[in-house]
């Protein structure tokens, strides 16, 4: 299993149903499945 780099966790994120803040704040302390969707259009 790979870890997310610390710099990515400290990056500000915004999107639908996300609280303002960093990716780290969104994930919290519990194990979380993270899925990235990419639009190619």
Secondary structure, 3 states (H helix, E strand, C coil): CCCCCHHHHCCEECCCCCCCEEHHHHHCCCCCCCCCCCCCC
